[in-house]
Amino acid sequence: MSSPSYPNPFESLLSAVKNNGPCDLPAHGVTQLTKEQLDELLAIVPRTSKDRPHLHKANFEGVGFSQGVEFENAVFTSKTSFLGARFLGEASFAGAIFKDQAIFKDAIFDSNVKFNNVKFEDEAIFSKVKFLHLSTFQKVFFAKGANFDQVQFKHRVKFNTVIFSGKAIFSDSVFGGEIFFFCGIFYDTVLFERASFGRTSVFFLTTFNGKAVFDGVVFEMRAIFFLARFKMVSSFKGTIFKGDVNFYGARSSRPYLETAQHTHEFGIVDEVVTYLPLIIIITAVLFFSLVLCVSILVLCVSILGAMIRDLI
């Protein structure tokens, strides 16, 4: 009995997935996927009790997504690959869970992309990815390593409340737009070696539990480490700050942050010392001085009021 023939590769893929086969697009010759086709694919995959689509052995290597795509709340049950994929429209992975290794190496995101509330339970590989527009990582959990080496962030990127449990690598990456790390935690070593920051870089309330390496980094504009916490000696060897540098309120468990030689003229930072205790003392003195001045002013006004009442 001859096997059934399908009018196109996508129909062949749908048939395989319906029969609990792997979601392997290259194996069926699928190289392009529209939003409607992706929605159709997600509609036939198994669902969890919480109505989450389950993608088994998902392989989207080299696939071009011609329109906006949504993998929201999807559960990728095994190793998943978007190697060399291209997203021409907006892409959202909000709420997705990657149970195994997630590979996005060499992928290109031409429009906005959201990785909000995503959980990576294994290694996440974003090496050499090109983010050409706004990219957002909000409340993301990286249970193991996160590799962003040689990534090109052409536009603004936000890492808000992101937890990096394993080693994080941003070496040789180019941040062309503003970058924001808000309230994030690096539990292990984080490498920014030779990275380039083209616009304002903000590390606000970011905690570095492991060693933070910024060796050879170039900050073209303002660099803000406001209220950052460095639990270990961190390295800024050869780091060049061409704009303003702000370590106000930053804390370190060691007396200084290990850095390169100090040259104000070229903005090369050597030894960035965190003066949090001194800042607290000065702030407290100023506060109590202000309170004392206000109290004296109130007392003077009261006395003056009493004198005026006596004269009347």
TAZI-V875514 format. One record per helix or strand of 2 or more residues. SS is the DSSP state (h for helix, s for strand). FROM is the first residue (numbers start at 1). LEN is the number of residues. Records with the same first field share a line. If there is no record, write none. Layout:
BEGIN
SS = FROM-LEN / FROM-LEN
END
This chain:
BEGIN
h = 9-10 / 26-3 / 35-10 / 264-3 / 276-36
s = 32-2 / 53-3 / 64-2 / 69-2 / 75-2 / 80-2 / 86-2 / 91-2 / 97-2 / 102-2 / 108-2 / 113-2 / 119-2 / 124-2 / 130-2 / 135-4 / 141-2 / 146-2 / 152-2 / 157-4 / 163-2 / 168-2 / 174-2 / 179-4 / 185-2 / 190-2 / 196-2 / 201-4 / 207-2 / 212-2 / 218-2 / 223-2 / 229-2 / 235-2 / 240-2 / 245-2 / 251-2 / 257-3
END
